[in-house]
Amino acid sequence: MHPRIASRRGVVGLASDAFSSVTRLVETEIALARAEFSEKLAAVKTSLPLIVGGAIFLVAALFLVLQTIVHALEAAGMQPHWATLLVAAGSAALGAGLFYAGKERFDPVPKRTLKELSRDSAVVQEQLS
């Protein structure tokens, strides 16, 4: 066989192998993303009812505590409307602070999958270069 023909088959074979490897890699990453998404969905399904139930009772308890603070301020001589306004303003400030702190920490992005995809993308680019 002529060396050029053998060389072309080698290049075609390498290109075919590279394409097959990339295809398997993409399929594997998709499977990883699905598995990670399924894990997160299962965790949400089991924990969400507990979180909602706990939140309902915490709101009720918080309301009673705030009502007690208003009554204590009234007993200390403050007008009822000023006591209520003071407690409401304090509650709003605390609530806003907690909301923004939670918002900053909330991250639903599947980081493991994105990290793997980024790493795989770099490998593929390196192989194709």
C-alpha positions in Angstrom: 0.0 0.0 0.0 1.2 3.5 -0.8 2.4 5.5 2.3 0.2 8.5 1.5 -2.9 6.2 1.5 -1.9 4.7 4.8 -1.2 8.1 6.2 -4.7 9.4 5.2 -6.4 6.4 6.7 -4.4 7.1 9.9 -5.6 10.7 9.9 -9.2 9.7 9.1 -9.0 7.0 11.8 -7.7 9.5 14.4 -10.3 12.0 13.5 -13.0 9.3 13.8 -11.6 8.3 17.1 -11.6 11.9 18.3 -15.2 12.4 17.2 -16.3 9.2 19.0 -14.5 10.3 22.1 -16.1 13.7 22.1 -19.5 12.1 21.5 -19.0 9.7 24.5 -17.8 12.6 26.6 -20.8 14.7 25.8 -23.1 11.8 26.5 -21.4 11.2 29.8 -21.7 14.8 30.8 -25.4 14.9 30.0 -25.9 11.8 32.1 -24.0 13.5 35.0 -26.2 16.6 34.6 -29.3 14.5 34.7 -28.1 12.6 37.8 -27.3 15.8 39.6 -30.6 17.4 38.7 -32.4 14.2 39.9 -30.6 14.3 43.2 -31.5 18.0 43.8 -35.1 17.4 42.8 -35.4 14.4 45.2 -33.9 16.6 48.0 -36.4 19.3 47.3 -39.4 16.9 47.2 -38.5 15.5 50.6 -37.5 18.7 52.4 -40.0 21.2 51.0 -43.0 20.1 53.1 -40.9 20.1 56.2 -39.6 23.6 55.5 -43.1 24.9 54.7 -44.5 23.4 57.9 -41.6 24.8 60.0 -42.0 28.2 58.4 -45.7 28.4 59.2 -45.0 27.7 62.9 -42.1 30.1 63.0 -44.2 32.9 61.5 -46.9 32.3 64.2 -44.3 32.3 66.9 -42.6 35.4 65.6 -46.0 37.2 65.5 -46.6 36.3 69.1 -43.1 37.5 70.1 -43.6 40.8 68.3 -47.0 41.2 69.8 -45.5 40.7 73.3 -42.8 43.3 72.5 -45.5 45.8 71.5 -47.4 45.1 74.8 -44.2 45.5 76.8 -43.5 48.9 75.2 -47.1 50.0 75.9 -46.6 48.9 79.5 -43.5 51.0 79.7 -45.5 54.0 78.8 -45.3 54.2 75.0 -48.4 55.0 73.0 -49.9 51.9 71.3 -49.5 53.2 67.8 -45.9 54.2 68.4 -45.0 50.9 70.0 -46.6 49.1 67.0 -44.7 51.3 64.5 -41.4 50.8 66.3 -41.7 47.0 66.3 -42.9 47.0 62.7 -39.9 49.1 61.6 -37.5 46.9 63.5 -39.0 43.8 62.0 -38.9 45.3 58.5 -35.2 46.2 58.9 -34.3 42.7 60.2 -36.4 41.0 57.5 -34.8 43.0 54.7 -31.3 42.2 56.1 -32.1 38.5 56.3 -33.7 38.5 52.8 -30.7 40.1 51.2 -28.2 37.9 53.0 -30.1 34.8 51.9 -30.4 36.1 48.3 -26.6 36.5 48.2 -26.1 32.9 49.3 -28.7 31.3 47.1 -27.1 29.5 44.2 -29.1 26.8 42.4 -26.5 26.3 39.7 -25.1 22.7 39.3 -21.5 23.7 39.9 -20.0 20.2 39.6 -21.5 19.6 36.2 -20.4 23.1 34.9 -16.9 22.5 36.3 -16.7 19.1 34.5 -18.1 20.6 31.2 -15.5 23.4 31.4 -12.7 20.9 32.0 -13.9 18.7 29.2 -14.2 21.6 26.8 -10.6 22.5 27.5 -9.5 18.9 26.8 -11.5 18.8 23.6 -10.0 22.1 22.4 -6.6 20.9 23.3 -7.1 17.6 21.4 -8.5 19.5 18.3 -5.6 22.0 18.2 
